[in-house]
């Protein structure tokens, strides 16, 4: 039994050393601009920008082609301004409709789970052939759940500020409050 433990331990050590060497030898340096742009995006990977996830959008922004910095609807104006700062360009006018949240009309919902599969942040809960609902605090306003719904029971409603959802504006570090 001791021989088996030693042989398996030795094999694991050799495999670990080999993988460590391969990681160092074949390391590929990433584009630091793409990494900083991806860090500024909300990482919901909803695809509303027309690219396959936030990394694809960051690669397109860093590439040679002209891509608008205002395509990220879940990130809103603050993300667009952060992207403009990173790229060293002027922010563009962005149509901002205010914060919204998906709302499922449960009396129309047939429980097909198409919206659950489409939601990139798992903000929709429910079971097959049961009515679904949205966890409003998790919804990022990406609208990814609206199109796949076969009965059109999902709509985006504005988030109303009330005594329970109101928050103080946060300082941005420059002495001004936003």
Buried (B, 14 or more C-beta within 10 A) or exposed (E): EEEEEEEEEEEEEEEEEEEEEEEEEEEEEEEEBBEBBBEBBBBBBBBBBEBEBBBBBBBBBBEEEEBBBBBBBBBBBEBBBBBBEBBEEEBEEBEEEEBBBBBBEEEEBBBBBBBBEBBBBEBBEBEEEEBBBBBEEEBBBBBBBBEBBEEEBBEBEEBEEEEEEEEEEEEEEEEEEE
